[in-house]
Amino acid sequence: MLSRLWKALSAAVHLACPRCGARTLFRGAFSMHERCALCELKFEREPGYFVGAIYINYAATTVLMIAGFLLLDAWIHPTITAQIVGWGAFGIGFPLWFFRYSRSLWLAIDHFLSPEDEDPPLRVVHHDS
């Protein structure tokens, strides 16, 4: 069980398919492939599937902003204006950067908790002789 969890989290960090590990999730900065090119795992199982990824992204951004604000206020004592400007910029930039990771993490957690099937379908490889 722990090895499956580690595999899922490792796949999420590497933006890889949680079933086979191929790095086939994204075709652009914000667009995903419909299926894995290698094992054909369907990434978006139903409409609204990635709403959970929005929650992950929001939670990560909020926790980092609050903790960062409090730590900077306690140690460096910047002005409130500097804090608001800095954390405002962070609150816009970080979720854009973290978008892909939040989707990958959501997909990995969901696949860990309820995999479509354990083994990817076998692909027939034809060798030209």
mmCIF file of the C-alpha atoms, coordinates in Angstrom:
data_MODEL
# 
_entry.id   MODEL 
# 
loop_
_atom_site.group_PDB 
_atom_site.id 
_atom_site.type_symbol 
_atom_site.label_atom_id 
_atom_site.label_alt_id 
_atom_site.label_comp_id 
_atom_site.label_asym_id 
_atom_site.label_entity_id 
_atom_site.label_seq_id 
_atom_site.pdbx_PDB_ins_code 
_atom_site.Cartn_x 
_atom_site.Cartn_y 
_atom_site.Cartn_z 
_atom_site.occupancy 
_atom_site.B_iso_or_equiv 
_atom_site.pdbx_formal_charge 
_atom_site.auth_seq_id 
_atom_site.auth_comp_id 
_atom_site.auth_asym_id 
_atom_site.auth_atom_id 
_atom_site.pdbx_PDB_model_num 
ATOM 1   C CA . MET A 1 1   ? 0.000   0.000  0.000   1.00 0.00 ? 1   MET A CA 1 
ATOM 2   C CA . LEU A 1 2   ? 2.797   2.434  0.852   1.00 0.00 ? 2   LEU A CA 1 
ATOM 3   C CA . SER A 1 3   ? 4.584   1.629  -2.385  1.00 0.00 ? 3   SER A CA 1 
ATOM 4   C CA . ARG A 1 4   ? 1.376   2.429  -4.325  1.00 0.00 ? 4   ARG A CA 1 
ATOM 5   C CA . LEU A 1 5   ? 1.044   5.724  -2.459  1.00 0.00 ? 5   LEU A CA 1 
ATOM 6   C CA . TRP A 1 6   ? 4.696   6.589  -3.124  1.00 0.00 ? 6   TRP A CA 1 
ATOM 7   C CA . LYS A 1 7   ? 4.253   5.728  -6.812  1.00 0.00 ? 7   LYS A CA 1 
ATOM 8   C CA . ALA A 1 8   ? 1.169   7.972  -7.011  1.00 0.00 ? 8   ALA A CA 1 
ATOM 9   C CA . LEU A 1 9   ? 2.874   10.917 -5.312  1.00 0.00 ? 9   LEU A CA 1 
ATOM 10  C CA . SER A 1 10  ? 6.014   10.474 -7.381  1.00 0.00 ? 10  SER A CA 1 
ATOM 11  C CA . ALA A 1 11  ? 3.920   10.495 -10.555 1.00 0.00 ? 11  ALA A CA 1 
ATOM 12  C CA . ALA A 1 12  ? 2.198   13.686 -9.382  1.00 0.00 ? 12  ALA A CA 1 
ATOM 13  C CA . VAL A 1 13  ? 5.482   15.484 -8.747  1.00 0.00 ? 13  VAL A CA 1 
ATOM 14  C CA . HIS A 1 14  ? 6.790   14.443 -12.169 1.00 0.00 ? 14  HIS A CA 1 
ATOM 15  C CA . LEU A 1 15  ? 3.514   15.374 -13.934 1.00 0.00 ? 15  LEU A CA 1 
ATOM 16  C CA . ALA A 1 16  ? 3.231   11.755 -15.045 1.00 0.00 ? 16  ALA A CA 1 
ATOM 17  C CA . CYS A 1 17  ? 0.424   9.272  -15.560 1.00 0.00 ? 17  CYS A CA 1 
ATOM 18  C CA . PRO A 1 18  ? -0.403  7.705  -12.178 1.00 0.00 ? 18  PRO A CA 1 
ATOM 19  C CA . ARG A 1 19  ? -0.916  4.273  -13.720 1.00 0.00 ? 19  ARG A CA 1 
ATOM 20  C CA . CYS A 1 20  ? 2.129   3.797  -15.983 1.00 0.00 ? 20  CYS A CA 1 
ATOM 21  C CA . GLY A 1 21  ? 4.396   6.736  -15.106 1.00 0.00 ? 21  GLY A CA 1 
ATOM 22  C CA . ALA A 1 22  ? 4.640   8.137  -18.643 1.00 0.00 ? 22  ALA A CA 1 
ATOM 23  C CA . ARG A 1 23  ? 4.902   11.916 -18.768 1.00 0.00 ? 23  ARG A CA 1 
ATOM 24  C CA . THR A 1 24  ? 1.859   12.314 -20.983 1.00 0.00 ? 24  THR A CA 1 
ATOM 25  C CA . LEU A 1 25  ? -0.500  14.466 -18.893 1.00 0.00 ? 25  LEU A CA 1 
ATOM 26  C CA . PHE A 1 26  ? -0.094  17.866 -20.531 1.00 0.00 ? 26  PHE A CA 1 
ATOM 27  C CA . ARG A 1 27  ? 0.124   18.991 -24.133 1.00 0.00 ? 27  ARG A CA 1 
ATOM 28  C CA . GLY A 1 28  ? 0.473   22.680 -23.275 1.00 0.00 ? 28  GLY A CA 1 
ATOM 29  C CA . ALA A 1 29  ? 0.822   25.037 -20.344 1.00 0.00 ? 29  ALA A CA 1 
ATOM 30  C CA . PHE A 1 30  ? -2.793  24.608 -19.261 1.00 0.00 ? 30  PHE A CA 1 
ATOM 31  C CA . SER A 1 31  ? -4.241  21.890 -21.523 1.00 0.00 ? 31  SER A CA 1 
ATOM 32  C CA . MET A 1 32  ? -4.233  18.183 -20.792 1.00 0.00 ? 32  MET A CA 1 
ATOM 33  C CA . HIS A 1 33  ? -4.373  15.203 -23.055 1.00 0.00 ? 33  HIS A CA 1 
ATOM 34  C CA . GLU A 1 34  ? -7.625  13.267 -22.845 1.00 0.00 ? 34  GLU A CA 1 
ATOM 35  C CA . ARG A 1 35  ? -5.821  9.952  -22.288 1.00 0.00 ? 35  ARG A CA 1 
ATOM 36  C CA . CYS A 1 36  ? -2.350  8.663  -21.561 1.00 0.00 ? 36  CYS A CA 1 
ATOM 37  C CA . ALA A 1 37  ? -0.537  7.970  -24.823 1.00 0.00 ? 37  ALA A CA 1 
ATOM 38  C CA . LEU A 1 38  ? 1.031   4.820  -23.371 1.00 0.00 ? 38  LEU A CA 1 
ATOM 39  C CA . CYS A 1 39  ? -1.563  3.059  -21.172 1.00 0.00 ? 39  CYS A CA 1 
ATOM 40  C CA . GLU A 1 40  ? -4.681  4.933  -22.353 1.00 0.00 ? 40  GLU A CA 1 
ATOM 41  C CA . LEU A 1 41  ? -5.823  5.902  -18.848 1.00 0.00 ? 41  LEU A CA 1 
ATOM 42  C CA . LYS A 1 42  ? -8.618  8.451  -19.196 1.00 0.00 ? 42  LYS A CA 1 
ATOM 43  C CA . PHE A 1 43  ? -7.521  11.517 -17.239 1.00 0.00 ? 43  PHE A CA 1 
ATOM 44  C CA . GLU A 1 44  ? -10.832 13.351 -16.841 1.00 0.00 ? 44  GLU A CA 1 
ATOM 45  C CA . ARG A 1 45  ? -13.281 10.674 -15.724 1.00 0.00 ? 45  ARG A CA 1 
ATOM 46  C CA . GLU A 1 46  ? -16.365 12.923 -15.705 1.00 0.00 ? 46  GLU A CA 1 
ATOM 47  C CA . PRO A 1 47  ? -17.342 16.578 -16.216 1.00 0.00 ? 47  PRO A CA 1 
ATOM 48  C CA . GLY A 1 48  ? -16.085 18.693 -13.327 1.00 0.00 ? 48  GLY A CA 1 
ATOM 49  C CA . TYR A 1 49  ? -13.579 16.027 -12.362 1.00 0.00 ? 49  TYR A CA 1 
ATOM 50  C CA . PHE A 1 50  ? -10.790 18.504 -11.629 1.00 0.00 ? 50  PHE A CA 1 
ATOM 51  C CA . VAL A 1 51  ? -12.756 20.667 -9.171  1.00 0.00 ? 51  VAL A CA 1 
ATOM 52  C CA . GLY A 1 52  ? -10.759 18.896 -6.453  1.00 0.00 ? 52  GLY A CA 1 
ATOM 53  C CA . ALA A 1 53  ? -7.577  20.201 -8.080  1.00 0.00 ? 53  ALA A CA 1 
ATOM 54  C CA . ILE A 1 54  ? -8.931  23.724 -7.657  1.00 0.00 ? 54  ILE A CA 1 
ATOM 55  C CA . TYR A 1 55  ? -9.320  23.062 -3.925  1.00 0.00 ? 55  TYR A CA 1 
ATOM 56  C CA . ILE A 1 56  ? -5.756  21.727 -3.721  1.00 0.00 ? 56  ILE A CA 1 
ATOM 57  C CA . ASN A 1 57  ? -4.421  24.785 -5.546  1.00 0.00 ? 57  ASN A CA 1 
ATOM 58  C CA . TYR A 1 58  ? -6.427  27.183 -3.368  1.00 0.00 ? 58  TYR A CA 1 
ATOM 59  C CA . ALA A 1 59  ? -5.395  25.446 -0.130  1.00 0.00 ? 59  ALA A CA 1 
ATOM 60  C CA . ALA A 1 60  ? -1.697  25.410 -1.047  1.00 0.00 ? 60  ALA A CA 1 
ATOM 61  C CA . THR A 1 61  ? -1.783  29.079 -2.045  1.00 0.00 ? 61  THR A CA 1 
ATOM 62  C CA . THR A 1 62  ? -3.660  30.126 1.094   1.00 0.00 ? 62  THR A CA 1 
ATOM 63  C CA . VAL A 1 63  ? -1.438  28.169 3.499   1.00 0.00 ? 63  VAL A CA 1 
ATOM 64  C CA . LEU A 1 64  ? 1.752   29.511 1.907   1.00 0.00 ? 64  LEU A CA 1 
ATOM 65  C CA . MET A 1 65  ? 0.463   33.097 1.884   1.00 0.00 ? 65  MET A CA 1 
ATOM 66  C CA . ILE A 1 66  ? -0.695  33.087 5.506   1.00 0.00 ? 66  ILE A CA 1 
ATOM 67  C CA . ALA A 1 67  ? 2.416   31.317 6.788   1.00 0.00 ? 67  ALA A CA 1 
ATOM 68  C CA . GLY A 1 68  ? 4.668   33.561 4.710   1.00 0.00 ? 68  GLY A CA 1 
ATOM 69  C CA . PHE A 1 69  ? 2.910   36.703 5.884   1.00 0.00 ? 69  PHE A CA 1 
ATOM 70  C CA . LEU A 1 70  ? 3.199   35.716 9.536   1.00 0.00 ? 70  LEU A CA 1 
ATOM 71  C CA . LEU A 1 71  ? 6.840   34.611 9.263   1.00 0.00 ? 71  LEU A CA 1 
ATOM 72  C CA . LEU A 1 72  ? 7.927   37.758 7.436   1.00 0.00 ? 72  LEU A CA 1 
ATOM 73  C CA . ASP A 1 73  ? 6.005   39.911 9.904   1.00 0.00 ? 73  ASP A CA 1 
ATOM 74  C CA . ALA A 1 74  ? 7.667   38.180 12.862  1.00 0.00 ? 74  ALA A CA 1 
ATOM 75  C CA . TRP A 1 75  ? 11.256  38.186 11.535  1.00 0.00 ? 75  TRP A CA 1 
ATOM 76  C CA . ILE A 1 76  ? 11.730  40.957 8.992   1.00 0.00 ? 76  ILE A CA 1 
ATOM 77  C CA . HIS A 1 77  ? 8.910   43.394 9.877   1.00 0.00 ? 77  HIS A CA 1 
ATOM 78  C CA . PRO A 1 78  ? 8.141   44.727 6.367   1.00 0.00 ? 78  PRO A CA 1 
ATOM 79  C CA . THR A 1 79  ? 5.496   47.401 5.961   1.00 0.00 ? 79  THR A CA 1 
ATOM 80  C CA . ILE A 1 80  ? 1.928   46.261 5.515   1.00 0.00 ? 80  ILE A CA 1 
ATOM 81  C CA . THR A 1 81  ? 1.970   47.786 2.019   1.00 0.00 ? 81  THR A CA 1 
ATOM 82  C CA . ALA A 1 82  ? 5.021   45.730 1.066   1.00 0.00 ? 82  ALA A CA 1 
ATOM 83  C CA . GLN A 1 83  ? 3.360   42.609 2.460   1.00 0.00 ? 83  GLN A CA 1 
ATOM 84  C CA . ILE A 1 84  ? 0.124   43.222 0.554   1.00 0.00 ? 84  ILE A CA 1 
ATOM 85  C CA . VAL A 1 85  ? 1.901   43.937 -2.732  1.00 0.00 ? 85  VAL A CA 1 
ATOM 86  C CA . GLY A 1 86  ? 4.269   40.985 -2.374  1.00 0.00 ? 86  GLY A CA 1 
ATOM 87  C CA . TRP A 1 87  ? 1.677   38.459 -1.304  1.00 0.00 ? 87  TRP A CA 1 
ATOM 88  C CA . GLY A 1 88  ? -0.801  39.803 -3.852  1.00 0.00 ? 88  GLY A CA 1 
ATOM 89  C CA . ALA A 1 89  ? 1.706   39.082 -6.615  1.00 0.00 ? 89  ALA A CA 1 
ATOM 90  C CA . PHE A 1 90  ? 2.368   35.671 -5.095  1.00 0.00 ? 90  PHE A CA 1 
ATOM 91  C CA . GLY A 1 91  ? -1.386  35.003 -4.928  1.00 0.00 ? 91  GLY A CA 1 
ATOM 92  C CA . ILE A 1 92  ? -1.624  35.568 -8.676  1.00 0.00 ? 92  ILE A CA 1 
ATOM 93  C CA . GLY A 1 93  ? 1.599   33.883 -9.825  1.00 0.00 ? 93  GLY A CA 1 
ATOM 94  C CA . PHE A 1 94  ? 1.764   30.805 -7.621  1.00 0.00 ? 94  PHE A CA 1 
ATOM 95  C CA . PRO A 1 95  ? -1.644  29.324 -8.574  1.00 0.00 ? 95  PRO A CA 1 
ATOM 96  C CA . LEU A 1 96  ? -0.785  29.723 -12.263 1.00 0.00 ? 96  LEU A CA 1 
ATOM 97  C CA . TRP A 1 97  ? 2.501   27.893 -11.784 1.00 0.00 ? 97  TRP A CA 1 
ATOM 98  C CA . PHE A 1 98  ? 0.967   25.272 -9.442  1.00 0.00 ? 98  PHE A CA 1 
ATOM 99  C CA . PHE A 1 99  ? -2.007  24.575 -11.777 1.00 0.00 ? 99  PHE A CA 1 
ATOM 100 C CA . ARG A 1 100 ? -0.359  21.600 -13.473 1.00 0.00 ? 100 ARG A CA 1 
ATOM 101 C CA . TYR A 1 101 ? 0.851   20.140 -10.170 1.00 0.00 ? 101 TYR A CA 1 
ATOM 102 C CA . SER A 1 102 ? -2.555  20.461 -8.500  1.00 0.00 ? 102 SER A CA 1 
ATOM 103 C CA . ARG A 1 103 ? -4.202  18.614 -11.391 1.00 0.00 ? 103 ARG A CA 1 
ATOM 104 C CA . SER A 1 104 ? -1.497  15.964 -11.373 1.00 0.00 ? 104 SER A CA 1 
ATOM 105 C CA . LEU A 1 105 ? -1.809  15.559 -7.599  1.00 0.00 ? 105 LEU A CA 1 
ATOM 106 C CA . TRP A 1 106 ? -5.602  15.293 -7.794  1.00 0.00 ? 106 TRP A CA 1 
ATOM 107 C CA . LEU A 1 107 ? -5.336  12.658 -10.531 1.00 0.00 ? 107 LEU A CA 1 
ATOM 108 C CA . ALA A 1 108 ? -2.726  10.699 -8.549  1.00 0.00 ? 108 ALA A CA 1 
ATOM 109 C CA . ILE A 1 109 ? -4.751  10.762 -5.320  1.00 0.00 ? 109 ILE A CA 1 
ATOM 110 C CA . ASP A 1 110 ? -7.918  9.711  -7.136  1.00 0.00 ? 110 ASP A CA 1 
ATOM 111 C CA . HIS A 1 111 ? -6.121  6.923  -8.970  1.00 0.00 ? 111 HIS A CA 1 
ATOM 112 C CA . PHE A 1 112 ? -4.585  5.748  -5.681  1.00 0.00 ? 112 PHE A CA 1 
ATOM 113 C CA . LEU A 1 113 ? -7.977  5.673  -3.933  1.00 0.00 ? 113 LEU A CA 1 
ATOM 114 C CA . SER A 1 114 ? -10.039 4.294  -6.832  1.00 0.00 ? 114 SER A CA 1 
ATOM 115 C CA . PRO A 1 115 ? -7.981  3.036  -9.754  1.00 0.00 ? 115 PRO A CA 1 
ATOM 116 C CA . GLU A 1 116 ? -9.830  2.365  -13.013 1.00 0.00 ? 116 GLU A CA 1 
ATOM 117 C CA . ASP A 1 117 ? -7.987  -0.930 -13.200 1.00 0.00 ? 117 ASP A CA 1 
ATOM 118 C CA . GLU A 1 118 ? -4.730  -2.129 -11.770 1.00 0.00 ? 118 GLU A CA 1 
ATOM 119 C CA . ASP A 1 119 ? -2.914  -3.168 -14.922 1.00 0.00 ? 119 ASP A CA 1 
ATOM 120 C CA . PRO A 1 120 ? -2.637  -1.085 -18.050 1.00 0.00 ? 120 PRO A CA 1 
ATOM 121 C CA . PRO A 1 121 ? -3.819  -2.790 -21.232 1.00 0.00 ? 121 PRO A CA 1 
ATOM 122 C CA . LEU A 1 122 ? -1.152  -4.650 -23.118 1.00 0.00 ? 122 LEU A CA 1 
ATOM 123 C CA . ARG A 1 123 ? -0.050  -2.872 -26.258 1.00 0.00 ? 123 ARG A CA 1 
ATOM 124 C CA . VAL A 1 124 ? 0.807   -4.965 -29.268 1.00 0.00 ? 124 VAL A CA 1 
ATOM 125 C CA . VAL A 1 125 ? 4.150   -4.005 -30.758 1.00 0.00 ? 125 VAL A CA 1 
ATOM 126 C CA . HIS A 1 126 ? 4.668   -4.907 -34.392 1.00 0.00 ? 126 HIS A CA 1 
ATOM 127 C CA . HIS A 1 127 ? 8.225   -5.376 -35.570 1.00 0.00 ? 127 HIS A CA 1 
ATOM 128 C CA . ASP A 1 128 ? 8.938   -4.900 -39.237 1.00 0.00 ? 128 ASP A CA 1 
ATOM 129 C CA . SER A 1 129 ? 11.236  -7.610 -40.483 1.00 0.00 ? 129 SER A CA 1 
# 
